[in-house]
Amino acid sequence: MAEAYIVAAARTAGGRKGGRLSGWHPVDLAAQVLNALVDRTGADPAVIDDVVMGCVGQAGEQAVNVARNAVLASKLPESVPGTSVDRQCGSSQQALHFAAQAVMSGWQDVVIASGVESMSRVPMGLPASLPAKYDFGVYKSPNMEHRYPGVQFSQFPGAEMVAKKYGLTKDQLDEFAYESHQKAIRATKAGAFDREIVPVEVTVDGQKQPHKVDEGIRFDASLEGIKGVKLLMEGGCITAATSSQICDGASGVMVVNEKGLKKLGVEPLARIHHMYVMGHDPVIMLEAPIPATNKALERAGMKIDDIDLFEVNEAFASVPVAWLKGTGADPSRLNVNGGAIALGHPLGGSGAKLMSTLVHALHQRGKRYGLQTMCEGGGLANVTIVERL
C-alpha cells in the first residue's frame, strides 16, 4: 500500500466572534487557504484530485457543499471536485483521514484536506436550532429517545462530567487555561506560527492590513483574572476562561502519495504513520480522546513516551487535563504553542489547524513523532500519528 505524506500545511490566524475575520464570507476564507497550499507547493492546480473540507455549521453561507464552493472561489479549476465532512469538532481531522485513505489506496494522488468555520456568520448550533425554531423537527429521533430517555446531549455537562470523573479541580483548570495563553504568547512573539499562518487582508478602523496574529490570545492574561470568571454551571468548575474561544478560521493540508510527490516535485514535511477513530459514550461525550489515544498507540505498536509532541484540542480545559491523567503523557509535550483556550476553536476548521501547528512544531523542535486528537460531539474521537520527515 502507498504511503500518505503531508507536503504543505497552513491556516489562517484565528478571529474572535464579530472580530477581524467576521467580514470574510467563509467560502472565500477557505479559498484563501486552498490558494496558499497551491502556492507553497508550486502545484499545478489541475493535478489536485479532490478537496475534502470539514465544516460543522453547514447552513447559510456554509451550506450547499462548502468544499465545492470554496474550490469555485479559489484559483483551482472547475475540474477539481470537493466534498464536505461533518464529524463535529473533528471534521477536518476526519477530512485528513479521508484524504490519506484516498492517496494510500492509489485511487487519488493529490488531495487537499481542509476545514472552515465562521462562527460569527454561522452561529454555533444553527443547523439544528433554525429548523427546530420553525417546527421542522429535531435531530434526536424516537429510537434515540428510547435508548437515551430524557438525555439532552450537550458538551457543557459533558465537560463537567469529565472533570468530576477524573477528580479535577477548578484551580487545576484555571492554571491550565492561564498556561495556554502564556504558551501562545511565547509562540507568537518567537514567530513560531509564522510559517503556518496565511495572512488575509482585513479592514481595521478603515485601514486595510494583513491579519496574521491569533486574535483570541490575551496578552494581558493573569491567573487572578482567570480565577475570577464566573462558573458556567452552578456547582461546576468550568468557566468561559477555561473553555475554547468561539473563532473564525480556515485551515488545510495537502496530502499526497509517492506518485503525488513526483508530480509536484516537492519534499514531504511528514508521513502519516497511523490513523484511528472511535465512538464512545455520547453522554459524557468528551472523554473519547483518552481511550482512542490508548487504542491508537496499541494498534500502531507504540507507547505514549514514543510520541514527542501532542496536540489535544482544548475544547474545555477538563479535556486535555483528563487526557494527561488518563494516558500518562508528559505534560511538557502537550500543546507546546498553546491551544484553543487561547487560539480559538473554529469547529470544523480545528482538525487541520491543529495538524498544521503540529507538523510545523515538529520541524521547529527537531522532533520525530506527533499525535493529534480531539473530542467530538456524539462521543467520538479521531487520532492521527505523524512522523516528521
C-alpha positions in Angstrom: 0.0 0.0 0.0 1.2 3.5 -0.8 2.2 6.0 2.0 0.4 9.3 2.7 2.6 12.3 3.0 1.9 15.9 4.1 3.6 18.4 1.8 2.0 21.6 2.9 0.1 22.7 6.0 -1.4 26.1 6.6 -4.1 28.0 8.5 -5.4 31.5 8.9 -4.9 33.2 12.2 -8.0 32.9 14.4 -10.5 35.7 14.6 -12.8 36.4 17.6 -16.6 36.3 17.2 -17.5 39.5 15.5 -13.8 40.3 15.1 -11.2 40.8 12.4 -12.3 37.8 10.2 -16.1 38.4 10.5 -16.1 40.4 7.3 -15.0 37.3 5.3 -17.5 35.0 3.7 -16.4 31.5 4.9 -16.2 30.2 1.3 -13.8 33.0 0.4 -11.8 32.5 3.6 -11.4 28.8 2.9 -10.4 29.6 -0.7 -7.5 31.7 0.7 -6.1 28.6 2.3 -6.6 26.4 -0.8 -4.7 29.0 -2.8 -1.9 29.2 -0.2 -1.4 25.4 -0.3 -1.1 25.5 -4.1 1.3 28.4 -3.9 3.5 26.8 -1.2 3.9 23.6 -3.2 4.1 25.2 -6.7 1.5 22.6 -7.7 -0.4 22.8 -11.0 -3.9 23.3 -9.6 -5.2 20.9 -12.2 -3.4 17.9 -10.6 -5.4 18.2 -7.4 -7.7 15.2 -7.4 -10.1 16.3 -4.6 -10.8 18.8 -1.8 -12.3 17.3 1.4 -13.4 20.0 3.8 -14.6 19.8 7.3 -17.4 22.1 8.5 -19.8 21.7 11.4 -22.3 24.6 10.7 -23.4 23.6 7.2 -26.1 26.2 6.9 -26.4 29.6 5.3 -23.1 30.7 4.0 -21.6 27.3 4.7 -24.4 25.3 3.1 -24.7 23.6 -0.3 -21.3 21.8 -0.1 -18.9 24.5 1.2 -16.0 22.5 -0.1 -17.1 22.7 -3.7 -18.0 26.4 -3.2 -14.5 27.1 -1.9 -13.0 25.4 -5.0 -15.1 27.7 -7.2 -14.0 30.7 -5.2 -10.3 29.8 -5.5 -7.7 29.5 -8.2 -8.4 25.8 -8.6 -10.0 24.8 -11.9 -13.7 23.7 -12.1 -12.4 20.1 -12.8 -11.4 19.8 -9.1 -14.2 18.3 -7.1 -15.0 19.0 -3.4 -17.0 17.3 -0.6 -17.9 18.5 2.9 -17.5 16.4 6.0 -19.2 16.7 9.4 -17.7 14.8 12.3 -18.4 17.7 14.5 -15.3 19.2 16.0 -13.1 16.6 14.3 -14.5 17.3 10.9 -11.2 18.5 9.3 -9.2 15.9 11.1 -11.5 13.3 9.5 -11.1 15.2 6.2 -7.4 14.5 6.6 -8.1 10.8 7.3 -10.3 10.6 4.2 -7.6 12.3 2.1 -4.9 10.0 3.4 -7.0 6.9 2.7 -7.6 8.1 -0.8 -3.9 8.5 -1.7 -2.9 5.3 0.2 -5.4 3.4 -1.9 -3.9 4.7 -5.1 -7.3 5.9 -6.2 -6.1 9.5 -6.0 -2.6 11.0 -5.8 -3.0 14.6 -4.6 -5.8 15.6 -2.2 -6.3 18.7 -0.1 -7.9 18.1 3.4 -9.2 21.3 4.8 -11.7 22.9 7.2 -13.5 26.2 7.7 -15.9 27.7 10.3 -17.1 31.3 10.5 -18.8 31.2 13.9 -19.5 34.9 13.6 -21.6 34.5 10.4 -23.0 31.0 11.0 -23.6 30.8 14.8 -22.8 27.5 16.6 -25.8 25.1 16.5 -27.6 26.9 13.7 -28.3 23.7 11.6 -30.2 22.3 14.5 -31.7 25.4 16.1 -33.1 27.0 13.0 -35.2 24.0 11.8 -36.4 23.5 15.4 -37.5 27.1 15.6 -39.7 26.7 12.5 -41.1 23.3 13.5 -39.1 21.3 11.0 -38.1 18.8 13.6 -35.1 18.0 15.8 -32.1 15.6 15.3 -33.0 13.3 18.2 -35.2 10.6 16.8 -37.8 8.4 18.6 -35.4 5.5 18.6 -32.6 7.7 20.1 -35.0 8.9 22.8 -35.9 5.3 23.6 -32.2 4.4 24.0 -31.3 7.7 25.9 -34.6 8.7 27.6 -34.6 12.3 28.7 -31.0 12.9 27.8 -30.1 16.2 26.2 -26.7 15.6 24.5 -24.6 18.6 25.4 -20.9 19.3 25.6 -21.2 21.6 28.6 -22.4 19.0 31.1 -20.1 16.5 29.4 -17.1 18.7 30.2 -18.2 18.9 33.9 -18.7 15.1 33.9 -15.1 14.6 32.6 -13.8 16.9 35.3 -15.7 15.1 38.1 -14.7 11.6 36.8 -11.0 12.5 36.8 -11.1 14.4 40.0 -10.1 17.7 38.5 -10.4 21.0 40.5 -11.2 24.5 39.3 -7.7 25.6 40.3 -6.2 23.0 38.0 -8.3 24.1 35.1 -7.7 27.8 35.7 -3.9 27.2 35.8 -4.1 25.2 32.6 -6.0 28.0 30.8 -3.5 30.6 32.0 -0.6 28.5 30.7 -2.4 28.1 27.4 -2.3 31.8 26.9 1.3 32.1 28.1 2.5 29.4 25.7 0.5 31.1 22.8 2.1 34.4 23.7 5.6 33.0 23.7 5.0 31.2 20.4 3.6 34.3 18.8 6.5 36.5 19.9 9.0 33.9 18.8 7.5 33.7 15.4 6.5 30.0 15.8 3.3 30.4 13.9 4.8 32.5 11.0 5.3 29.6 8.6 1.8 28.1 9.1 -0.3 31.2 9.1 -1.8 32.5 5.8 -2.2 36.3 6.1 -5.5 37.5 4.9 -6.5 41.2 4.3 -8.9 42.7 6.8 -10.1 46.3 7.4 -9.5 47.8 10.9 -10.5 51.3 11.6 -10.9 52.0 7.9 -7.4 50.7 7.2 -6.5 47.6 5.3 -3.9 45.3 6.9 -2.9 41.6 7.0 -4.5 39.5 9.7 -1.6 37.3 10.9 -1.9 37.1 14.7 -4.4 35.0 16.5 -7.0 37.4 17.9 -8.0 35.3 20.8 -4.7 35.5 22.7 -5.0 37.6 25.8 -1.5 39.1 26.0 -2.5 40.7 29.4 -3.9 37.4 30.8 -3.4 36.9 34.6 -4.1 33.9 36.7 -6.1 36.1 39.1 -8.3 37.3 36.3 -9.0 33.8 35.0 -9.8 32.6 38.5 -12.4 35.4 38.8 -14.5 34.4 35.8 -17.9 33.0 36.9 -18.9 29.4 36.6 -20.8 28.2 33.5 -22.8 25.7 35.7 -23.7 26.1 39.4 -21.6 23.6 41.4 -19.3 23.0 38.4 -15.7 24.0 37.9 -15.6 25.2 34.2 -15.8 28.9 33.2 -15.7 30.8 29.9 -12.0 31.3 30.6 -11.3 27.6 30.8 -13.3 26.9 27.6 -12.3 27.2 23.9 -12.9 30.5 22.3 -15.6 31.0 19.6 -13.5 31.5 16.5 -13.5 32.2 12.8 -10.8 30.4 10.7 -9.8 28.1 7.9 -7.1 25.6 7.6 -5.7 22.9 5.2 -3.1 20.3 4.5 -2.1 18.9 1.1 -1.8 15.1 1.2 0.0 13.0 -1.5 1.3 9.5 -2.2 4.6 8.7 -3.9 3.1 9.4 -7.3 1.9 12.8 -6.0 5.4 13.6 -4.7 6.8 13.0 -8.2 4.0 15.1 -9.8 4.7 18.0 -7.6 8.5 17.6 -7.3 8.5 18.6 -3.6 9.8 17.1 -0.4 7.3 15.9 2.2 7.0 17.6 5.6 5.6 14.5 7.3 4.3 11.0 6.8 1.0 9.8 8.2 2.1 7.0 10.5 -1.3 5.9 11.9 -5.0 6.9 11.9 -7.8 5.8 14.2 -11.3 6.9 15.0 -13.7 5.5 17.6 -17.1 6.0 19.1 -17.6 6.3 22.9 -20.3 7.3 25.5 -22.3 10.2 23.9 -23.5 11.5 27.2 -20.1 12.2 28.9 -19.2 12.8 25.2 -15.8 14.5 25.6 -13.9 11.6 27.2 -13.4 9.7 23.9 -9.8 11.0 23.2 -8.5 9.1 26.2 -9.5 5.5 25.1 -8.9 6.5 21.4 -5.3 7.5 22.1 -4.6 4.4 24.1 -6.1 2.2 21.4 -4.4 4.0 18.5 -1.0 3.6 20.2 -1.7 -0.1 20.8 -2.6 -0.6 17.1 0.5 1.4 16.0 2.7 -0.7 18.2 3.8 2.4 20.1 3.9 3.7 23.7 2.9 7.1 24.9 6.6 8.1 25.5 7.4 7.3 21.9 5.5 10.5 20.9 7.4 13.7 21.1 4.6 16.3 20.7 0.9 16.1 21.3 -1.9 18.3 20.1 -5.1 17.7 22.1 -7.9 20.2 21.4 -8.7 22.4 24.3 -12.5 22.4 23.9 -12.6 22.7 27.6 -9.6 22.6 30.0 -11.0 19.4 31.6 -10.4 17.5 28.3 -6.6 17.8 27.9 -6.1 17.7 31.7 -8.1 14.5 32.0 -6.3 13.2 28.9 -2.9 13.7 30.6 -4.2 11.8 33.6 -5.8 9.0 31.5 -2.8 8.4 29.2 0.2 9.2 31.4 1.6 11.6 28.8 4.4 14.1 29.6 2.7 17.5 30.2 5.7 19.3 28.7 4.9 17.8 25.3 1.3 18.9 25.2 0.1 21.8 23.1 3.5 23.4 23.3 2.4 26.5 21.4 -0.9 26.9 23.3 -4.3 25.6 22.4 -7.9 26.6 21.7 -8.4 28.3 25.0 -6.0 31.0 23.8 -6.0 30.5 20.0 -9.7 29.7 19.4 -11.6 26.7 18.2 -13.1 27.2 14.7 -15.1 23.9 15.0 -14.8 22.3 11.6 -11.5 24.1 10.9 -9.8 22.9 14.0 -8.6 19.5 12.9 -6.4 20.7 10.0 -5.5 23.7 12.1 -4.0 21.5 14.9 -2.2 19.3 12.3 -0.7 22.4 10.7 0.6 23.5 14.1 1.8 20.0 15.0 3.8 19.5 11.8 5.5 22.9 12.0 6.3 22.4 15.7 7.9 19.0 15.0 10.2 20.7 12.4 11.0 23.7 14.6 11.9 21.5 17.6 13.6 18.7 15.6 11.2 16.1 16.9 10.1 12.9 15.2 6.6 11.8 16.2 3.5 13.8 16.8 0.0 12.8 17.9 -3.2 14.8 17.4 -6.6 14.0 18.9 -9.8 15.9 19.8 -13.1 15.3 21.4 -16.1 15.4 19.1 -19.9 15.8 19.5 -21.7 12.5 19.9 -18.8 10.9 21.9 -16.3 10.5 19.0 -12.6 11.0 18.7 -10.0 10.9 15.9 -6.4 10.2 16.5 -3.6 10.9 13.9 0.1 10.0 14.4 2.6 11.6 12.1 6.3 11.3 11.6 8.4 14.3 10.7 10.5 13.9 7.5 
